[in-house]
């Protein structure tokens, strides 16, 4: 397997940007954790090393929750609205 350093650097940059958006309130921690988990392999980072294991735990414990575009497609009676 060849290593494309540009690809790895781009994935790591996306992880940093996602984490910053989470801190800024631009995306939820659940959505951000899912995005970060999806990038870990591309970034050649170990899922169970700190600090990434936290994102893996959030993703794992909330995988039954619908968020983002998927939630928008649910029937209005199937979602709980928070003030």
Buried (B, 14 or more C-beta within 10 A) or exposed (E): EEEEEEEBEBBBEBBEEBBEBBEEEEBBBBBBBBBBBBBBEBBEBEEEEEEBEEBBEBBEEBEEEEEEEEEEEEEEEEEEEEE
